[in-house]
């Protein structure tokens, strides 16, 4: 799974605009995009006349290695870290 950061869209964007932004950023066909979800959404209100949502997205694509190779120097496209909770191991009793 990939993590895309700094995807900026207008506040009043239509529902399908996120999917379109992913396809445009990665340069892939729609059939190669398996699934996506919003990890984080922030508001960029530095310009009062152009307020934007800034998204961090989790994206699953076909042939992830090829996409990562094309974006090796782009800090906004990387492998998504494992954010699942891991139980702490118990210390042995003495």
PDB file of N, CA, C and O in Angstrom:
ATOM      1  N   UNK A   1       0.842  -1.171   0.000  1.00  0.00           N
ATOM      2  CA  UNK A   1       0.000   0.000   0.000  1.00  0.00           C
ATOM      3  C   UNK A   1       0.888   1.235   0.000  1.00  0.00           C
ATOM      4  O   UNK A   1       1.920   1.274   0.670  1.00  0.00           O
ATOM      5  N   UNK A   2       0.479   2.229  -0.750  1.00  0.00           N
ATOM      6  CA  UNK A   2       1.238   3.469  -0.876  1.00  0.00           C
ATOM      7  C   UNK A   2       0.596   4.574  -0.057  1.00  0.00           C
ATOM      8  O   UNK A   2      -0.608   4.556   0.200  1.00  0.00           O
ATOM      9  N   UNK A   3       1.415   5.535   0.349  1.00  0.00           N
ATOM     10  CA  UNK A   3       0.919   6.738   1.015  1.00  0.00           C
ATOM     11  C   UNK A   3       1.234   7.933   0.125  1.00  0.00           C
ATOM     12  O   UNK A   3       2.390   8.173  -0.225  1.00  0.00           O
ATOM     13  N   UNK A   4       0.197   8.677  -0.234  1.00  0.00           N
ATOM     14  CA  UNK A   4       0.354   9.912  -1.002  1.00  0.00           C
ATOM     15  C   UNK A   4       0.074  11.079  -0.065  1.00  0.00           C
ATOM     16  O   UNK A   4      -0.946  11.097   0.623  1.00  0.00           O
ATOM     17  N   UNK A   5       0.973  12.044  -0.039  1.00  0.00           N
ATOM     18  CA  UNK A   5       0.783  13.213   0.813  1.00  0.00           C
ATOM     19  C   UNK A   5       0.696  14.467  -0.040  1.00  0.00           C
ATOM     20  O   UNK A   5       1.082  14.476  -1.209  1.00  0.00           O
ATOM     21  N   UNK A   6       0.186  15.512   0.564  1.00  0.00           N
ATOM     22  CA  UNK A   6       0.081  16.832  -0.079  1.00  0.00           C
ATOM     23  C   UNK A   6      -0.776  16.809  -1.348  1.00  0.00           C
ATOM     24  O   UNK A   6      -0.429  17.443  -2.344  1.00  0.00           O
ATOM     25  N   UNK A   7      -1.881  16.086  -1.309  1.00  0.00           N
ATOM     26  CA  UNK A   7      -2.846  16.124  -2.407  1.00  0.00           C
ATOM     27  C   UNK A   7      -3.827  17.244  -2.070  1.00  0.00           C
ATOM     28  O   UNK A   7      -4.607  17.125  -1.125  1.00  0.00           O
ATOM     29  N   UNK A   8      -3.789  18.320  -2.833  1.00  0.00           N
ATOM     30  CA  UNK A   8      -4.582  19.511  -2.522  1.00  0.00           C
ATOM     31  C   UNK A   8      -5.773  19.624  -3.468  1.00  0.00           C
ATOM     32  O   UNK A   8      -5.636  19.566  -4.690  1.00  0.00           O
ATOM     33  N   UNK A   9      -6.948  19.788  -2.857  1.00  0.00           N
ATOM     34  CA  UNK A   9      -8.189  19.937  -3.613  1.00  0.00           C
ATOM     35  C   UNK A   9      -9.008  21.072  -3.014  1.00  0.00           C
ATOM     36  O   UNK A   9      -8.869  21.397  -1.835  1.00  0.00           O
ATOM     37  N   UNK A  10      -9.855  21.665  -3.829  1.00  0.00           N
ATOM     38  CA  UNK A  10     -10.733  22.732  -3.351  1.00  0.00           C
ATOM     39  C   UNK A  10     -11.693  22.185  -2.297  1.00  0.00           C
ATOM     40  O   UNK A  10     -12.034  21.002  -2.312  1.00  0.00           O
ATOM     41  N   UNK A  11     -12.116  23.038  -1.400  1.00  0.00           N
ATOM     42  CA  UNK A  11     -13.016  22.615  -0.325  1.00  0.00           C
ATOM     43  C   UNK A  11     -14.322  22.056  -0.889  1.00  0.00           C
ATOM     44  O   UNK A  11     -14.865  21.098  -0.339  1.00  0.00           O
ATOM     45  N   UNK A  12     -14.819  22.619  -1.943  1.00  0.00           N
ATOM     46  CA  UNK A  12     -16.093  22.186  -2.525  1.00  0.00           C
ATOM     47  C   UNK A  12     -15.895  21.197  -3.674  1.00  0.00           C
ATOM     48  O   UNK A  12     -16.655  21.216  -4.642  1.00  0.00           O
ATOM     49  N   UNK A  13     -14.885  20.336  -3.577  1.00  0.00           N
ATOM     50  CA  UNK A  13     -14.637  19.397  -4.677  1.00  0.00           C
ATOM     51  C   UNK A  13     -15.683  18.289  -4.690  1.00  0.00           C
ATOM     52  O   UNK A  13     -16.200  17.916  -3.637  1.00  0.00           O
ATOM     53  N   UNK A  14     -16.003  17.754  -5.878  1.00  0.00           N
ATOM     54  CA  UNK A  14     -16.953  16.644  -5.962  1.00  0.00           C
ATOM     55  C   UNK A  14     -16.345  15.354  -5.412  1.00  0.00           C
ATOM     56  O   UNK A  14     -15.130  15.252  -5.237  1.00  0.00           O
ATOM     57  N   UNK A  15     -17.196  14.384  -5.147  1.00  0.00           N
ATOM     58  CA  UNK A  15     -16.782  13.129  -4.505  1.00  0.00           C
ATOM     59  C   UNK A  15     -15.700  12.387  -5.294  1.00  0.00           C
ATOM     60  O   UNK A  15     -14.758  11.872  -4.692  1.00  0.00           O
ATOM     61  N   UNK A  16     -15.808  12.319  -6.605  1.00  0.00           N
ATOM     62  CA  UNK A  16     -14.860  11.564  -7.419  1.00  0.00           C
ATOM     63  C   UNK A  16     -13.546  12.269  -7.691  1.00  0.00           C
ATOM     64  O   UNK A  16     -12.667  11.707  -8.344  1.00  0.00           O
ATOM     65  N   UNK A  17     -13.400  13.476  -7.207  1.00  0.00           N
ATOM     66  CA  UNK A  17     -12.192  14.258  -7.488  1.00  0.00           C
ATOM     67  C   UNK A  17     -10.948  13.664  -6.829  1.00  0.00           C
ATOM     68  O   UNK A  17      -9.845  13.807  -7.356  1.00  0.00           O
ATOM     69  N   UNK A  18     -11.111  13.000  -5.685  1.00  0.00           N
ATOM     70  CA  UNK A  18      -9.958  12.377  -5.019  1.00  0.00           C
ATOM     71  C   UNK A  18      -9.394  11.273  -5.906  1.00  0.00           C
ATOM     72  O   UNK A  18      -8.182  11.178  -6.100  1.00  0.00           O
ATOM     73  N   UNK A  19     -10.277  10.450  -6.436  1.00  0.00           N
ATOM     74  CA  UNK A  19      -9.837   9.359  -7.325  1.00  0.00           C
ATOM     75  C   UNK A  19      -9.120   9.922  -8.553  1.00  0.00           C
ATOM     76  O   UNK A  19      -8.088   9.393  -8.965  1.00  0.00           O
ATOM     77  N   UNK A  20      -9.656  10.979  -9.130  1.00  0.00           N
ATOM     78  CA  UNK A  20      -9.039  11.615 -10.291  1.00  0.00           C
ATOM     79  C   UNK A  20      -7.665  12.175  -9.943  1.00  0.00           C
ATOM     80  O   UNK A  20      -6.732  12.066 -10.738  1.00  0.00           O
ATOM     81  N   UNK A  21      -7.534  12.773  -8.765  1.00  0.00           N
ATOM     82  CA  UNK A  21      -6.250  13.325  -8.331  1.00  0.00           C
ATOM     83  C   UNK A  21      -5.206  12.225  -8.136  1.00  0.00           C
ATOM     84  O   UNK A  21      -4.031  12.426  -8.441  1.00  0.00           O
ATOM     85  N   UNK A  22      -5.627  11.073  -7.633  1.00  0.00           N
ATOM     86  CA  UNK A  22      -4.709   9.937  -7.461  1.00  0.00           C
ATOM     87  C   UNK A  22      -4.209   9.460  -8.819  1.00  0.00           C
ATOM     88  O   UNK A  22      -3.009   9.267  -9.012  1.00  0.00           O
ATOM     89  N   UNK A  23      -5.129   9.272  -9.756  1.00  0.00           N
ATOM     90  CA  UNK A  23      -4.759   8.796 -11.092  1.00  0.00           C
ATOM     91  C   UNK A  23      -3.823   9.777 -11.783  1.00  0.00           C
ATOM     92  O   UNK A  23      -2.879   9.365 -12.458  1.00  0.00           O
ATOM     93  N   UNK A  24      -4.078  11.059 -11.621  1.00  0.00           N
ATOM     94  CA  UNK A  24      -3.230  12.081 -12.239  1.00  0.00           C
ATOM     95  C   UNK A  24      -1.844  12.108 -11.595  1.00  0.00           C
ATOM     96  O   UNK A  24      -0.837  12.186 -12.298  1.00  0.00           O
ATOM     97  N   UNK A  25      -1.789  12.045 -10.264  1.00  0.00           N
ATOM     98  CA  UNK A  25      -0.507  12.095  -9.552  1.00  0.00           C
ATOM     99  C   UNK A  25       0.365  10.891  -9.910  1.00  0.00           C
ATOM    100  O   UNK A  25       1.555  11.043 -10.185  1.00  0.00           O
ATOM    101  N   UNK A  26      -0.224   9.707  -9.906  1.00  0.00           N
ATOM    102  CA  UNK A  26       0.549   8.491 -10.163  1.00  0.00           C
ATOM    103  C   UNK A  26       0.720   8.199 -11.651  1.00  0.00           C
ATOM    104  O   UNK A  26       1.595   7.417 -12.024  1.00  0.00           O
ATOM    105  N   UNK A  27      -0.088   8.805 -12.496  1.00  0.00           N
ATOM    106  CA  UNK A  27       0.012   8.564 -13.931  1.00  0.00           C
ATOM    107  C   UNK A  27      -0.356   7.146 -14.316  1.00  0.00           C
ATOM    108  O   UNK A  27       0.297   6.533 -15.160  1.00  0.00           O
ATOM    109  N   UNK A  28      -1.410   6.626 -13.691  1.00  0.00           N
ATOM    110  CA  UNK A  28      -1.837   5.253 -13.959  1.00  0.00           C
ATOM    111  C   UNK A  28      -3.249   5.259 -14.538  1.00  0.00           C
ATOM    112  O   UNK A  28      -3.973   6.251 -14.450  1.00  0.00           O
ATOM    113  N   UNK A  29      -3.617   4.131 -15.130  1.00  0.00           N
ATOM    114  CA  UNK A  29      -4.973   3.969 -15.656  1.00  0.00           C
ATOM    115  C   UNK A  29      -5.922   3.653 -14.506  1.00  0.00           C
ATOM    116  O   UNK A  29      -5.501   3.180 -13.450  1.00  0.00           O
ATOM    117  N   UNK A  30      -7.193   3.917 -14.720  1.00  0.00           N
ATOM    118  CA  UNK A  30      -8.186   3.677 -13.672  1.00  0.00           C
ATOM    119  C   UNK A  30      -8.262   2.204 -13.284  1.00  0.00           C
ATOM    120  O   UNK A  30      -8.568   1.885 -12.135  1.00  0.00           O
ATOM    121  N   UNK A  31      -7.990   1.307 -14.223  1.00  0.00           N
ATOM    122  CA  UNK A  31      -8.041  -0.128 -13.928  1.00  0.00           C
ATOM    123  C   UNK A  31      -6.906  -0.574 -13.007  1.00  0.00           C
ATOM    124  O   UNK A  31      -7.003  -1.632 -12.385  1.00  0.00           O
ATOM    125  N   UNK A  32      -5.840   0.209 -12.911  1.00  0.00           N
ATOM    126  CA  UNK A  32      -4.709  -0.148 -12.048  1.00  0.00           C
ATOM    127  C   UNK A  32      -4.921   0.265 -10.598  1.00  0.00           C
ATOM    128  O   UNK A  32      -4.218  -0.224  -9.714  1.00  0.00           O
ATOM    129  N   UNK A  33      -5.864   1.143 -10.338  1.00  0.00           N
ATOM    130  CA  UNK A  33      -6.163   1.585  -8.979  1.00  0.00           C
ATOM    131  C   UNK A  33      -7.135   0.601  -8.347  1.00  0.00           C
ATOM    132  O   UNK A  33      -8.265   0.450  -8.810  1.00  0.00           O
ATOM    133  N   UNK A  34      -6.693  -0.069  -7.289  1.00  0.00           N
ATOM    134  CA  UNK A  34      -7.531  -1.074  -6.641  1.00  0.00           C
ATOM    135  C   UNK A  34      -8.443  -0.422  -5.602  1.00  0.00           C
ATOM    136  O   UNK A  34      -9.663  -0.568  -5.662  1.00  0.00           O
ATOM    137  N   UNK A  35      -7.851   0.292  -4.658  1.00  0.00           N
ATOM    138  CA  UNK A  35      -8.629   0.942  -3.614  1.00  0.00           C
ATOM    139  C   UNK A  35      -7.870   2.140  -3.063  1.00  0.00           C
ATOM    140  O   UNK A  35      -6.655   2.252  -3.224  1.00  0.00           O
ATOM    141  N   UNK A  36      -8.599   3.023  -2.419  1.00  0.00           N
ATOM    142  CA  UNK A  36      -7.971   4.166  -1.758  1.00  0.00           C
ATOM    143  C   UNK A  36      -8.811   4.577  -0.555  1.00  0.00           C
ATOM    144  O   UNK A  36     -10.016   4.327  -0.510  1.00  0.00           O
ATOM    145  N   UNK A  37      -8.164   5.208   0.413  1.00  0.00           N
ATOM    146  CA  UNK A  37      -8.876   5.721   1.577  1.00  0.00           C
ATOM    147  C   UNK A  37      -8.174   6.976   2.070  1.00  0.00           C
ATOM    148  O   UNK A  37      -6.979   7.168   1.845  1.00  0.00           O
ATOM    149  N   UNK A  38      -8.932   7.820   2.740  1.00  0.00           N
ATOM    150  CA  UNK A  38      -8.387   9.055   3.293  1.00  0.00           C
ATOM    151  C   UNK A  38      -7.800   8.735   4.661  1.00  0.00           C
ATOM    152  O   UNK A  38      -8.510   8.274   5.555  1.00  0.00           O
ATOM    153  N   UNK A  39      -6.502   8.980   4.820  1.00  0.00           N
ATOM    154  CA  UNK A  39      -5.835   8.773   6.099  1.00  0.00           C
ATOM    155  C   UNK A  39      -5.954  10.028   6.955  1.00  0.00           C
ATOM    156  O   UNK A  39      -6.199   9.951   8.159  1.00  0.00           O
ATOM    157  N   UNK A  40      -5.778  11.181   6.324  1.00  0.00           N
ATOM    158  CA  UNK A  40      -5.835  12.449   7.048  1.00  0.00           C
ATOM    159  C   UNK A  40      -6.296  13.542   6.096  1.00  0.00           C
ATOM    160  O   UNK A  40      -5.988  13.521   4.905  1.00  0.00           O
ATOM    161  N   UNK A  41      -7.043  14.500   6.646  1.00  0.00           N
ATOM    162  CA  UNK A  41      -7.483  15.647   5.860  1.00  0.00           C
ATOM    163  C   UNK A  41      -7.228  16.903   6.681  1.00  0.00           C
ATOM    164  O   UNK A  41      -7.659  17.007   7.830  1.00  0.00           O
ATOM    165  N   UNK A  42      -6.534  17.840   6.088  1.00  0.00           N
ATOM    166  CA  UNK A  42      -6.258  19.108   6.754  1.00  0.00           C
ATOM    167  C   UNK A  42      -6.772  20.254   5.913  1.00  0.00           C
ATOM    168  O   UNK A  42      -7.127  20.080   4.747  1.00  0.00           O
ATOM    169  N   UNK A  43      -6.807  21.424   6.515  1.00  0.00           N
ATOM    170  CA  UNK A  43      -7.286  22.618   5.819  1.00  0.00           C
ATOM    171  C   UNK A  43      -6.120  23.578   5.649  1.00  0.00           C
ATOM    172  O   UNK A  43      -5.442  23.924   6.616  1.00  0.00           O
ATOM    173  N   UNK A  44      -5.895  24.001   4.420  1.00  0.00           N
ATOM    174  CA  UNK A  44      -4.877  25.004   4.116  1.00  0.00           C
ATOM    175  C   UNK A  44      -5.613  26.317   3.863  1.00  0.00           C
ATOM    176  O   UNK A  44      -6.164  26.537   2.785  1.00  0.00           O
ATOM    177  N   UNK A  45      -5.612  27.190   4.880  1.00  0.00           N
ATOM    178  CA  UNK A  45      -6.343  28.452   4.785  1.00  0.00           C
ATOM    179  C   UNK A  45      -5.394  29.641   4.766  1.00  0.00           C
ATOM    180  O   UNK A  45      -5.759  30.731   5.204  1.00  0.00           O
ATOM    181  N   UNK A  46      -4.183  29.442   4.264  1.00  0.00           N
ATOM    182  CA  UNK A  46      -3.219  30.543   4.219  1.00  0.00           C
ATOM    183  C   UNK A  46      -3.653  31.637   3.258  1.00  0.00           C
ATOM    184  O   UNK A  46      -3.329  32.807   3.456  1.00  0.00           O
ATOM    185  N   UNK A  47      -4.379  31.260   2.225  1.00  0.00           N
ATOM    186  CA  UNK A  47      -4.923  32.248   1.281  1.00  0.00           C
ATOM    187  C   UNK A  47      -6.436  32.256   1.465  1.00  0.00           C
ATOM    188  O   UNK A  47      -7.110  31.279   1.137  1.00  0.00           O
ATOM    189  N   UNK A  48      -6.962  33.342   1.984  1.00  0.00           N
ATOM    190  CA  UNK A  48      -8.390  33.381   2.317  1.00  0.00           C
ATOM    191  C   UNK A  48      -9.293  33.251   1.092  1.00  0.00           C
ATOM    192  O   UNK A  48     -10.443  32.830   1.221  1.00  0.00           O
ATOM    193  N   UNK A  49      -8.805  33.598  -0.069  1.00  0.00           N
ATOM    194  CA  UNK A  49      -9.617  33.484  -1.286  1.00  0.00           C
ATOM    195  C   UNK A  49      -9.504  32.111  -1.945  1.00  0.00           C
ATOM    196  O   UNK A  49     -10.242  31.818  -2.886  1.00  0.00           O
ATOM    197  N   UNK A  50      -8.590  31.267  -1.465  1.00  0.00           N
ATOM    198  CA  UNK A  50      -8.405  29.934  -2.061  1.00  0.00           C
ATOM    199  C   UNK A  50      -8.122  28.920  -0.958  1.00  0.00           C
ATOM    200  O   UNK A  50      -6.988  28.467  -0.805  1.00  0.00           O
ATOM    201  N   UNK A  51      -9.150  28.564  -0.190  1.00  0.00           N
ATOM    202  CA  UNK A  51      -9.001  27.589   0.890  1.00  0.00           C
ATOM    203  C   UNK A  51      -9.033  26.190   0.281  1.00  0.00           C
ATOM    204  O   UNK A  51      -9.881  25.885  -0.559  1.00  0.00           O
ATOM    205  N   UNK A  52      -8.094  25.339   0.717  1.00  0.00           N
ATOM    206  CA  UNK A  52      -7.939  24.000   0.151  1.00  0.00           C
ATOM    207  C   UNK A  52      -7.970  22.940   1.244  1.00  0.00           C
ATOM    208  O   UNK A  52      -7.625  23.211   2.394  1.00  0.00           O
ATOM    209  N   UNK A  53      -8.383  21.737   0.877  1.00  0.00           N
ATOM    210  CA  UNK A  53      -8.178  20.563   1.713  1.00  0.00           C
ATOM    211  C   UNK A  53      -6.863  19.937   1.273  1.00  0.00           C
ATOM    212  O   UNK A  53      -6.602  19.811   0.077  1.00  0.00           O
ATOM    213  N   UNK A  54      -6.038  19.546   2.230  1.00  0.00           N
ATOM    214  CA  UNK A  54      -4.797  18.838   1.947  1.00  0.00           C
ATOM    215  C   UNK A  54      -4.956  17.417   2.470  1.00  0.00           C
ATOM    216  O   UNK A  54      -5.147  17.212   3.669  1.00  0.00           O
ATOM    217  N   UNK A  55      -4.879  16.447   1.586  1.00  0.00           N
ATOM    218  CA  UNK A  55      -5.132  15.055   1.938  1.00  0.00           C
ATOM    219  C   UNK A  55      -3.842  14.248   2.036  1.00  0.00           C
ATOM    220  O   UNK A  55      -2.876  14.488   1.311  1.00  0.00           O
ATOM    221  N   UNK A  56      -3.857  13.284   2.956  1.00  0.00           N
ATOM    222  CA  UNK A  56      -2.904  12.186   2.977  1.00  0.00           C
ATOM    223  C   UNK A  56      -3.737  10.943   2.697  1.00  0.00           C
ATOM    224  O   UNK A  56      -4.683  10.646   3.427  1.00  0.00           O
ATOM    225  N   UNK A  57      -3.385  10.220   1.642  1.00  0.00           N
ATOM    226  CA  UNK A  57      -4.198   9.106   1.166  1.00  0.00           C
ATOM    227  C   UNK A  57      -3.434   7.796   1.226  1.00  0.00           C
ATOM    228  O   UNK A  57      -2.222   7.762   1.014  1.00  0.00           O
ATOM    229  N   UNK A  58      -4.148   6.719   1.517  1.00  0.00           N
ATOM    230  CA  UNK A  58      -3.605   5.370   1.419  1.00  0.00           C
ATOM    231  C   UNK A  58      -4.167   4.761   0.142  1.00  0.00           C
ATOM    232  O   UNK A  58      -5.382   4.719  -0.054  1.00  0.00           O
ATOM    233  N   UNK A  59      -3.277   4.292  -0.723  1.00  0.00           N
ATOM    234  CA  UNK A  59      -3.666   3.854  -2.065  1.00  0.00           C
ATOM    235  C   UNK A  59      -3.100   2.464  -2.322  1.00  0.00           C
ATOM    236  O   UNK A  59      -1.935   2.189  -2.035  1.00  0.00           O
ATOM    237  N   UNK A  60      -3.944   1.594  -2.866  1.00  0.00           N
ATOM    238  CA  UNK A  60      -3.497   0.263  -3.274  1.00  0.00           C
ATOM    239  C   UNK A  60      -3.598   0.183  -4.791  1.00  0.00           C
ATOM    240  O   UNK A  60      -4.664   0.412  -5.362  1.00  0.00           O
ATOM    241  N   UNK A  61      -2.481  -0.144  -5.443  1.00  0.00           N
ATOM    242  CA  UNK A  61      -2.430  -0.207  -6.902  1.00  0.00           C
ATOM    243  C   UNK A  61      -1.841  -1.542  -7.346  1.00  0.00           C
ATOM    244  O   UNK A  61      -1.193  -2.245  -6.572  1.00  0.00           O
ATOM    245  N   UNK A  62      -2.083  -1.868  -8.604  1.00  0.00           N
ATOM    246  CA  UNK A  62      -1.432  -3.037  -9.198  1.00  0.00           C
ATOM    247  C   UNK A  62       0.018  -2.662  -9.502  1.00  0.00           C
ATOM    248  O   UNK A  62       0.294  -1.518  -9.865  1.00  0.00           O
ATOM    249  N   UNK A  63       0.921  -3.585  -9.363  1.00  0.00           N
ATOM    250  CA  UNK A  63       2.348  -3.391  -9.639  1.00  0.00           C
ATOM    251  C   UNK A  63       2.905  -2.193  -8.859  1.00  0.00           C
ATOM    252  O   UNK A  63       3.410  -1.225  -9.428  1.00  0.00           O
ATOM    253  N   UNK A  64       2.790  -2.304  -7.556  1.00  0.00           N
ATOM    254  CA  UNK A  64       3.238  -1.242  -6.649  1.00  0.00           C
ATOM    255  C   UNK A  64       4.726  -0.943  -6.800  1.00  0.00           C
ATOM    256  O   UNK A  64       5.136   0.213  -6.692  1.00  0.00           O
ATOM    257  N   UNK A  65       5.534  -1.962  -7.046  1.00  0.00           N
ATOM    258  CA  UNK A  65       6.984  -1.772  -7.178  1.00  0.00           C
ATOM    259  C   UNK A  65       7.321  -0.862  -8.359  1.00  0.00           C
ATOM    260  O   UNK A  65       8.220  -0.028  -8.256  1.00  0.00           O
ATOM    261  N   UNK A  66       6.621  -1.011  -9.462  1.00  0.00           N
ATOM    262  CA  UNK A  66       6.880  -0.168 -10.632  1.00  0.00           C
ATOM    263  C   UNK A  66       6.504   1.286 -10.358  1.00  0.00           C
ATOM    264  O   UNK A  66       7.210   2.201 -10.782  1.00  0.00           O
ATOM    265  N   UNK A  67       5.405   1.498  -9.658  1.00  0.00           N
ATOM    266  CA  UNK A  67       4.991   2.867  -9.321  1.00  0.00           C
ATOM    267  C   UNK A  67       6.007   3.498  -8.377  1.00  0.00           C
ATOM    268  O   UNK A  67       6.383   4.656  -8.558  1.00  0.00           O
ATOM    269  N   UNK A  68       6.454   2.749  -7.373  1.00  0.00           N
ATOM    270  CA  UNK A  68       7.459   3.270  -6.439  1.00  0.00           C
ATOM    271  C   UNK A  68       8.767   3.583  -7.144  1.00  0.00           C
ATOM    272  O   UNK A  68       9.432   4.561  -6.800  1.00  0.00           O
ATOM    273  N   UNK A  69       9.146   2.783  -8.114  1.00  0.00           N
ATOM    274  CA  UNK A  69      10.390   3.032  -8.846  1.00  0.00           C
ATOM    275  C   UNK A  69      10.306   4.342  -9.631  1.00  0.00           C
ATOM    276  O   UNK A  69      11.289   5.078  -9.716  1.00  0.00           O
ATOM    277  N   UNK A  70       9.141   4.633 -10.201  1.00  0.00           N
ATOM    278  CA  UNK A  70       8.978   5.889 -10.945  1.00  0.00           C
ATOM    279  C   UNK A  70       9.015   7.111 -10.036  1.00  0.00           C
ATOM    280  O   UNK A  70       9.402   8.197 -10.468  1.00  0.00           O
ATOM    281  N   UNK A  71       8.616   6.937  -8.782  1.00  0.00           N
ATOM    282  CA  UNK A  71       8.562   8.055  -7.842  1.00  0.00           C
ATOM    283  C   UNK A  71       9.617   7.925  -6.748  1.00  0.00           C
ATOM    284  O   UNK A  71       9.384   8.328  -5.608  1.00  0.00           O
ATOM    285  N   UNK A  72      10.766   7.367  -7.087  1.00  0.00           N
ATOM    286  CA  UNK A  72      11.823   7.145  -6.096  1.00  0.00           C
ATOM    287  C   UNK A  72      12.315   8.449  -5.475  1.00  0.00           C
ATOM    288  O   UNK A  72      12.700   8.457  -4.306  1.00  0.00           O
ATOM    289  N   UNK A  73      12.313   9.532  -6.214  1.00  0.00           N
ATOM    290  CA  UNK A  73      12.813  10.813  -5.707  1.00  0.00           C
ATOM    291  C   UNK A  73      11.708  11.748  -5.231  1.00  0.00           C
ATOM    292  O   UNK A  73      11.984  12.897  -4.887  1.00  0.00           O
ATOM    293  N   UNK A  74      10.480  11.285  -5.206  1.00  0.00           N
ATOM    294  CA  UNK A  74       9.352  12.117  -4.778  1.00  0.00           C
ATOM    295  C   UNK A  74       9.024  11.806  -3.317  1.00  0.00           C
ATOM    296  O   UNK A  74       8.600  10.691  -3.014  1.00  0.00           O
ATOM    297  N   UNK A  75       9.209  12.760  -2.408  1.00  0.00           N
ATOM    298  CA  UNK A  75       8.936  12.488  -0.989  1.00  0.00           C
ATOM    299  C   UNK A  75       7.445  12.363  -0.668  1.00  0.00           C
ATOM    300  O   UNK A  75       7.092  11.976   0.446  1.00  0.00           O
ATOM    301  N   UNK A  76       6.565  12.683  -1.618  1.00  0.00           N
ATOM    302  CA  UNK A  76       5.128  12.624  -1.374  1.00  0.00           C
ATOM    303  C   UNK A  76       4.502  11.304  -1.808  1.00  0.00           C
ATOM    304  O   UNK A  76       3.291  11.123  -1.681  1.00  0.00           O
ATOM    305  N   UNK A  77       5.314  10.381  -2.318  1.00  0.00           N
ATOM    306  CA  UNK A  77       4.848   9.042  -2.685  1.00  0.00           C
ATOM    307  C   UNK A  77       5.792   8.047  -2.030  1.00  0.00           C
ATOM    308  O   UNK A  77       6.975   7.988  -2.367  1.00  0.00           O
ATOM    309  N   UNK A  78       5.266   7.262  -1.090  1.00  0.00           N
ATOM    310  CA  UNK A  78       6.114   6.297  -0.381  1.00  0.00           C
ATOM    311  C   UNK A  78       5.260   5.114   0.061  1.00  0.00           C
ATOM    312  O   UNK A  78       4.040   5.107  -0.107  1.00  0.00           O
ATOM    313  N   UNK A  79       5.924   4.126   0.623  1.00  0.00           N
ATOM    314  CA  UNK A  79       5.217   2.975   1.168  1.00  0.00           C
ATOM    315  C   UNK A  79       4.536   3.405   2.460  1.00  0.00           C
ATOM    316  O   UNK A  79       5.135   4.099   3.281  1.00  0.00           O
ATOM    317  N   UNK A  80       3.304   3.000   2.638  1.00  0.00           N
ATOM    318  CA  UNK A  80       2.566   3.351   3.853  1.00  0.00           C
ATOM    319  C   UNK A  80       3.123   2.550   5.028  1.00  0.00           C
ATOM    320  O   UNK A  80       3.270   1.332   4.928  1.00  0.00           O
ATOM    321  N   UNK A  81       3.432   3.215   6.134  1.00  0.00           N
ATOM    322  CA  UNK A  81       3.943   2.487   7.296  1.00  0.00           C
ATOM    323  C   UNK A  81       2.841   1.652   7.948  1.00  0.00           C
ATOM    324  O   UNK A  81       1.652   1.935   7.798  1.00  0.00           O
ATOM    325  N   UNK A  82       3.258   0.635   8.660  1.00  0.00           N
ATOM    326  CA  UNK A  82       2.322  -0.228   9.372  1.00  0.00           C
ATOM    327  C   UNK A  82       1.845   0.513  10.622  1.00  0.00           C
ATOM    328  O   UNK A  82       2.636   0.766  11.530  1.00  0.00           O
ATOM    329  N   UNK A  83       0.572   0.857  10.674  1.00  0.00           N
ATOM    330  CA  UNK A  83       0.041   1.608  11.813  1.00  0.00           C
ATOM    331  C   UNK A  83      -0.844   0.750  12.716  1.00  0.00           C
ATOM    332  O   UNK A  83      -1.533   1.272  13.592  1.00  0.00           O
ATOM    333  N   UNK A  84      -0.824  -0.560  12.502  1.00  0.00           N
ATOM    334  CA  UNK A  84      -1.606  -1.445  13.365  1.00  0.00           C
ATOM    335  C   UNK A  84      -0.994  -1.484  14.753  1.00  0.00           C
ATOM    336  O   UNK A  84       0.212  -1.298  14.911  1.00  0.00           O
ATOM    337  N   UNK A  85      -1.813  -1.722  15.745  1.00  0.00           N
ATOM    338  CA  UNK A  85      -1.324  -1.824  17.112  1.00  0.00           C
ATOM    339  C   UNK A  85      -0.637  -3.171  17.301  1.00  0.00           C
ATOM    340  O   UNK A  85      -1.153  -4.208  16.883  1.00  0.00           O
ATOM    341  N   UNK A  86       0.525  -3.144  17.933  1.00  0.00           N
ATOM    342  CA  UNK A  86       1.260  -4.371  18.244  1.00  0.00           C
ATOM    343  C   UNK A  86       1.369  -4.475  19.759  1.00  0.00           C
ATOM    344  O   UNK A  86       1.838  -3.546  20.417  1.00  0.00           O
ATOM    345  N   UNK A  87       0.937  -5.602  20.311  1.00  0.00           N
ATOM    346  CA  UNK A  87       0.990  -5.792  21.750  1.00  0.00           C
ATOM    347  C   UNK A  87       2.438  -5.832  22.219  1.00  0.00           C
ATOM    348  O   UNK A  87       3.318  -6.347  21.529  1.00  0.00           O
ATOM    349  N   UNK A  88       2.663  -5.283  23.392  1.00  0.00           N
ATOM    350  CA  UNK A  88       3.992  -5.272  23.980  1.00  0.00           C
ATOM    351  C   UNK A  88       4.266  -6.653  24.559  1.00  0.00           C
ATOM    352  O   UNK A  88       3.402  -7.243  25.207  1.00  0.00           O
ATOM    353  N   UNK A  89       5.453  -7.160  24.325  1.00  0.00           N
ATOM    354  CA  UNK A  89       5.819  -8.475  24.855  1.00  0.00           C
ATOM    355  C   UNK A  89       6.000  -8.383  26.363  1.00  0.00           C
ATOM    356  O   UNK A  89       6.427  -7.351  26.882  1.00  0.00           O
ATOM    357  N   UNK A  90       5.678  -9.452  27.056  1.00  0.00           N
ATOM    358  CA  UNK A  90       5.844  -9.463  28.502  1.00  0.00           C
ATOM    359  C   UNK A  90       7.273  -9.836  28.856  1.00  0.00           C
ATOM    360  O   UNK A  90       7.897 -10.672  28.202  1.00  0.00           O
ATOM    361  N   UNK A  91       7.773  -9.206  29.892  1.00  0.00           N
ATOM    362  CA  UNK A  91       9.113  -9.527  30.381  1.00  0.00           C
ATOM    363  C   UNK A  91       9.054 -10.862  31.122  1.00  0.00           C
ATOM    364  O   UNK A  91       8.055 -11.169  31.772  1.00  0.00           O
ATOM    365  N   UNK A  92      10.114 -11.648  31.025  1.00  0.00           N
ATOM    366  CA  UNK A  92      10.115 -12.933  31.739  1.00  0.00           C
ATOM    367  C   UNK A  92      10.160 -12.712  33.256  1.00  0.00           C
ATOM    368  O   UNK A  92      10.773 -11.764  33.746  1.00  0.00           O
ATOM    369  N   UNK A  93       9.503 -13.604  33.971  1.00  0.00           N
ATOM    370  CA  UNK A  93       9.510 -13.508  35.432  1.00  0.00           C
ATOM    371  C   UNK A  93      10.829 -14.033  35.967  1.00  0.00           C
ATOM    372  O   UNK A  93      11.398 -14.984  35.429  1.00  0.00           O
ATOM    373  N   UNK A  94      11.308 -13.407  37.027  1.00  0.00           N
ATOM    374  CA  UNK A  94      12.580 -13.830  37.635  1.00  0.00           C
ATOM    375  C   UNK A  94      12.379 -14.825  38.713  1.00  0.00           C
ATOM    376  O   UNK A  94      13.348 -15.280  39.323  1.00  0.00           O
TER     377      UNK A  94
END
